């Protein structure tokens, strides 16, 4: 299964790219698993503190324990603030 991962704000700056297509291993079944798997890659340590991250799967905000299922897109970003 391949999934498009989008990075926003300081997450994008920390990783050095705005998006990529990845093919996680079969044991990656939740959003938290995906983030953990990505965080193990060189240069992705900005993802290690999941308390500072928000995620949307196929453009819907979800908790980290959400199953990836047939997700086509996962967006990772810091909490949104308003003004």
N, C-alpha and C positions, 0 to 999 in steps of 0.2 A: 504494500500500500504506500503510495506516495502522497504527501500532503504539502501544500504551500504554507510556509510559515512567514508571517509578516511581523516586523519589529518596528516599534514606534518610540519617539522621544529619546530619552537617555538609554533605553535598551538598544535602539538602533545605533546610537553613537558608540556605545560600549562594544558592540559586536562588530561594527564597521560595515554593516550592510542593512538594507531595508527589507529584503525578502530573499527567500531561497526555497527550493523544492527539496524535501528530504524524504528518505525511505527508512523510517525507523524499523528496528527489529520487531519480531512478532510479540515479544514480551512487553512492548510499549502499548498499553491498552487504555490508559487514562491521560488526561491533560497533564497531570502531575508527573506521570511516567515520561511523557514527551519532553517536558521541561528538564527533568532530571537527566535524561539521555543527552539532550542538547548541552546542558551545563557541564558535562564531562568532556566536551570537545575543547581543544585549545582555543583560547580567546573568547569563550562563552561564559566566563565566571560571573558576569553581570546577572546571570539567571539563577545563581545559587540561593539568593534570598527571596523565596517565593512569596513571603509576606508583603513584599514591595511590588508585586506584579498583579495585573489583572489580565484576563484572557477572554477572548471571544472565539467561538467555534462557528464557522459559517455565518459570521456576523451577528451572533447572539451571545451576550455575556453569559458565562458559565462559571461554576465553582471548579476548583482544581481537580476534584474527584470525578469529574464528568468523563464518561466513556468516550473515546474518540470515534468508535464505530466507523462509519464511512465518511468521516469529515474530509472535506476538500481543502479547507482553509482554517488555520489557527493564527490568530493575531495576539501578540504579546506586547503589553504596554504598561506603563506605571499607572497608578490610580488617577482618575480624571478629577480635576478640580474645576470649580466654576467660580464665576465672579460677578 
